[in-house]
């Protein structure tokens, strides 16, 4: 995966944009089409009340609402920590929005001023598809887009 090129492409496409939904849509599209491991790529937005609602995404349908108390996305929102799950079947409370998902990477997304915008979720139909390099590179890209 060529994360430096992806980061440059996303920076060029999002330069000067301040609308969070437009930024989310662009990031989801670019990341999704950058690697064959990424079968579902998108955002769940923090809408308050410890709830996430689906935002811009690429791939098949996603869950419409996820409480902070459930699933991998909920854990990322609740703890503010990256969730790197090699086997979703072993993650207690995993929500199967798609039965084909085998592994998942979810990163909290912080908006200007440190507010939790939501989470960025990447699902793969391959087991153990993600590593620390993916988490670190994607966290840097998200920070550059949403924290500026």
C-alpha positions as CSV (number, residue, x, y, z in Angstrom):
1,X,0.0,0.0,0.0
2,X,1.4,3.4,-1.1
3,X,0.2,5.6,1.8
4,X,2.4,8.6,0.9
5,X,0.8,8.8,-2.5
6,X,-2.7,8.3,-1.0
7,X,-2.0,11.1,1.5
8,X,-0.8,13.5,-1.2
9,X,-3.9,12.7,-3.4
10,X,-6.3,13.3,-0.4
11,X,-4.5,16.5,0.6
12,X,-4.8,17.9,-3.0
13,X,-8.5,16.9,-3.2
14,X,-9.5,18.3,0.2
15,X,-7.4,21.5,0.2
16,X,-9.4,24.4,1.4
17,X,-12.6,22.4,2.0
18,X,-14.2,22.9,5.4
19,X,-17.5,20.9,5.1
20,X,-17.1,17.7,7.1
21,X,-19.5,15.6,5.0
22,X,-17.6,16.6,1.8
23,X,-14.3,15.7,3.4
24,X,-15.7,12.4,4.7
25,X,-17.1,11.5,1.2
26,X,-13.8,12.2,-0.5
27,X,-11.6,10.3,2.1
28,X,-13.9,7.3,2.0
29,X,-13.8,7.1,-1.8
30,X,-10.1,7.6,-2.1
31,X,-9.2,5.1,0.6
32,X,-11.7,2.5,-0.5
33,X,-10.3,2.4,-4.1
34,X,-6.7,2.4,-3.0
35,X,-6.4,-1.2,-1.8
36,X,-8.1,-4.5,-2.7
37,X,-8.3,-5.4,1.0
38,X,-10.8,-2.7,1.6
39,X,-14.3,-4.1,1.1
40,X,-16.3,-1.5,3.0
41,X,-14.9,1.9,3.8
42,X,-16.7,4.7,5.5
43,X,-17.6,6.9,8.4
44,X,-20.0,6.6,11.3
45,X,-20.8,10.1,12.6
46,X,-21.2,11.0,16.2
47,X,-24.7,12.4,16.5
48,X,-24.7,12.7,20.2
49,X,-26.4,10.6,22.9
50,X,-23.6,8.0,22.5
51,X,-24.9,7.1,19.0
52,X,-23.1,6.7,15.7
53,X,-25.1,7.1,12.4
54,X,-23.8,6.0,9.0
55,X,-22.1,8.7,7.0
56,X,-20.4,8.7,3.6
57,X,-19.1,5.3,2.6
58,X,-18.1,3.0,-0.2
59,X,-19.2,-0.7,-0.5
60,X,-22.3,-2.6,0.3
61,X,-24.9,-1.4,2.9
62,X,-23.8,-0.6,6.4
63,X,-25.5,-0.5,9.7
64,X,-27.6,2.7,10.1
65,X,-27.1,3.2,13.8
66,X,-24.5,1.9,16.2
67,X,-24.5,2.8,19.9
68,X,-21.1,3.5,21.6
69,X,-21.8,0.4,23.7
70,X,-21.7,-2.1,20.8
71,X,-19.4,-3.4,18.2
72,X,-16.0,-2.4,17.0
73,X,-17.1,1.1,15.9
74,X,-18.8,1.7,19.2
75,X,-15.6,0.6,21.0
76,X,-13.5,3.1,19.0
77,X,-16.0,5.9,19.7
78,X,-16.3,5.0,23.4
79,X,-12.6,4.7,24.1
80,X,-11.1,7.1,21.6
81,X,-8.7,4.3,20.7
82,X,-7.9,2.6,17.3
83,X,-9.5,-0.8,17.1
84,X,-7.5,-3.3,15.0
85,X,-9.4,-6.6,14.9
86,X,-7.8,-9.5,13.1
87,X,-10.9,-11.8,13.4
88,X,-14.2,-10.2,14.0
89,X,-15.7,-13.5,15.1
90,X,-13.5,-13.3,18.2
91,X,-14.5,-9.7,19.1
92,X,-17.2,-9.8,21.8
93,X,-20.2,-7.8,20.7
94,X,-19.2,-7.5,17.1
95,X,-22.1,-6.2,14.9
96,X,-22.2,-8.1,11.6
97,X,-23.4,-5.5,9.2
98,X,-22.1,-7.7,6.4
99,X,-21.7,-11.5,7.0
100,X,-18.6,-11.5,4.7
101,X,-16.5,-9.3,7.0
102,X,-13.6,-11.1,8.5
103,X,-11.4,-8.3,9.9
104,X,-11.8,-4.7,10.7
105,X,-9.9,-1.5,11.4
106,X,-11.7,1.4,13.1
107,X,-10.1,4.8,13.9
108,X,-11.7,7.6,15.9
109,X,-11.8,10.8,14.0
110,X,-11.3,14.1,15.8
111,X,-12.6,17.3,14.3
112,X,-11.2,20.8,14.8
113,X,-11.0,21.6,18.5
114,X,-10.8,17.9,19.6
115,X,-14.5,17.0,19.2
116,X,-15.2,13.4,18.2
117,X,-16.6,13.6,14.7
118,X,-17.1,9.9,14.5
119,X,-15.2,6.8,13.4
120,X,-13.6,5.7,10.2
121,X,-14.3,2.1,9.6
122,X,-12.6,-0.3,7.1
123,X,-13.9,-3.9,6.8
124,X,-12.1,-6.6,4.9
125,X,-13.4,-10.0,3.7
126,X,-9.9,-11.3,4.4
127,X,-8.8,-12.4,7.9
128,X,-6.1,-10.4,9.6
129,X,-6.0,-7.9,6.7
130,X,-4.7,-4.9,8.6
131,X,-1.7,-4.1,10.6
132,X,-0.1,-1.3,12.7
133,X,1.3,0.3,9.5
134,X,-2.3,0.7,8.2
135,X,-3.5,2.1,11.4
136,X,-0.7,4.6,11.8
137,X,-0.8,5.8,8.2
138,X,-4.6,6.2,8.1
139,X,-4.6,8.0,11.5
140,X,-2.1,10.5,10.1
141,X,-4.2,11.1,7.0
142,X,-7.4,11.5,9.0
143,X,-5.6,14.0,11.3
144,X,-4.3,16.0,8.4
145,X,-7.8,16.3,6.9
146,X,-10.0,16.8,10.0
147,X,-7.8,18.4,12.6
148,X,-6.6,21.4,10.5
